[in-house]
Amino acid sequence: MNIAFVADAELLRRLEVVLAEVSKALEFTVKYSDGTTVHYPDIEDVINQPNAKRHSIVAVTAAVEESKGQSGYVILRAMPSSSPSVEYTINGSQRNVIYLADQLDDWIAALRQWFSPLLMSNLGGGLIALGALFGPILLVLVGFEHFFPELARGSTVKASVLPDYLFH
């Protein structure tokens, strides 16, 4: 099952703090659904971007490079929607790579998962279709008893279609 994620403003700020341990010279690149790519020097610029449906954010890349050969890249991709992903690359001394990888693993673990098990499975689609088909009928039959009790007592619909416990 593919599980989408939500990276809110707080988590994006936390990512900036983690990557700032490599260098303070961070750059953020945002790719939009219309193909536009824009570079931002500050995470607040990214956070303040509108995420409209026709111009939605489909990827965010956070990059940091230091003159001593250390670098870090974190890429959050929402597209394709069937397989959203988070990936990172770290270069540098073994000690720094292990430390930053641990920090980024913790950050990724803090991402909120966003999914609907019913919409992600074939069984869920069938259950939704059955609910859409039979839900209104059940609602009318049960509502009929409550709104028109005199008429419902003489009706054979209650006894023949639905169990008695629905009407008490």
FENGILIN-V833906 format. One record per residue. RES is the residue in one letter. PHI is phi in radians with two decimals (none if undefined). PSI is psi as a letter, one per 30 degrees, with the letter a starting at -180 (NA if undefined). Layout:
((RES/PHI/PSI) (RES/PHI/PSI))
This chain:
((M/none/k) (N/-1.47/k) (I/-2.12/k) (A/-1.31/l) (F/-2.30/l) (V/-2.14/j) (A/-1.87/j) (D/-1.43/l) (A/-1.02/e) (E/-1.09/e) (L/-1.20/e) (L/-1.16/e) (R/-1.15/e) (R/-1.14/e) (L/-1.06/e) (E/-1.05/e) (V/-1.12/e) (V/-1.10/e) (L/-1.23/f) (A/-1.16/f) (E/-1.21/f) (V/-1.44/e) (S/-2.87/l) (K/-1.39/f) (A/-1.51/i) (L/-1.62/l) (E/-2.38/k) (F/-2.07/k) (T/-2.07/k) (V/-2.02/k) (K/-1.88/k) (Y/-1.83/l) (S/-1.09/f) (D/-1.52/g) (G/1.66/f) (T/-1.20/k) (T/-2.20/k) (V/-2.27/k) (H/-1.70/k) (Y/-2.25/k) (P/-1.48/f) (D/-2.39/k) (I/-1.11/f) (E/-1.11/e) (D/-1.12/e) (V/-1.18/e) (I/-1.05/e) (N/-1.43/f) (Q/-1.28/k) (P/-1.22/k) (N/-2.07/i) (A/-1.23/l) (K/-1.03/e) (R/-1.40/f) (H/-2.40/h) (S/-1.50/l) (I/-1.37/k) (V/-1.94/f) (A/-2.78/k) (V/-2.29/k) (T/-2.06/k) (A/-1.89/k) (A/-2.28/k) (V/-2.52/k) (E/-2.38/k) (E/-2.11/l) (S/-1.14/f) (K/-1.47/g) (G/1.61/g) (Q/-1.53/k) (S/-2.69/l) (G/-2.61/k) (Y/-2.35/k) (V/-2.19/k) (I/-2.12/k) (L/-1.92/k) (R/-2.07/k) (A/-1.77/f) (M/-2.04/k) (P/-1.25/l) (S/-1.11/f) (S/-1.30/f) (S/-2.60/i) (P/-1.11/k) (S/-2.54/l) (V/-2.26/k) (E/-2.46/l) (Y/-2.46/l) (T/-2.33/k) (I/-2.26/k) (N/-2.17/k) (G/2.64/a) (S/-1.17/l) (Q/-0.99/e) (R/-1.07/e) (N/-1.19/e) (V/-1.11/e) (I/-1.10/e) (Y/-1.10/e) (L/-1.17/e) (A/-1.07/e) (D/-1.11/e) (Q/-1.11/e) (L/-1.23/e) (D/-1.07/e) (D/-1.11/e) (W/-1.11/e) (I/-1.10/e) (A/-1.10/f) (A/-1.43/f) (L/-1.06/k) (R/-1.39/k) (Q/-1.43/k) (W/-2.26/j) (F/-2.76/l) (S/-2.20/j) (P/-1.01/e) (L/-1.17/e) (L/-1.41/f) (M/-1.54/f) (S/-2.12/l) (N/-1.19/e) (L/-1.08/e) (G/-1.07/e) (G/-1.09/e) (G/-1.16/e) (L/-1.13/e) (I/-1.15/e) (A/-1.12/e) (L/-1.11/e) (G/-1.11/e) (A/-1.18/e) (L/-1.39/e) (F/-1.67/f) (G/-1.00/e) (P/-1.08/e) (I/-1.13/e) (L/-1.10/e) (L/-1.09/e) (V/-1.13/e) (L/-1.15/e) (V/-1.23/e) (G/-1.12/e) (F/-1.00/e) (E/-1.07/e) (H/-1.39/e) (F/-1.56/f) (F/-2.30/i) (P/-1.11/e) (E/-1.17/e) (L/-1.22/e) (A/-1.20/e) (R/-1.11/e) (G/-1.54/f) (S/-1.47/k) (T/-1.61/f) (V/-1.11/e) (K/-1.06/e) (A/-1.27/e) (S/-1.56/f) (V/-1.90/e) (L/-2.08/k) (P/-1.19/l) (D/-1.08/e) (Y/-1.07/f) (L/-1.25/f) (F/-1.89/g) (H/-2.06/NA))
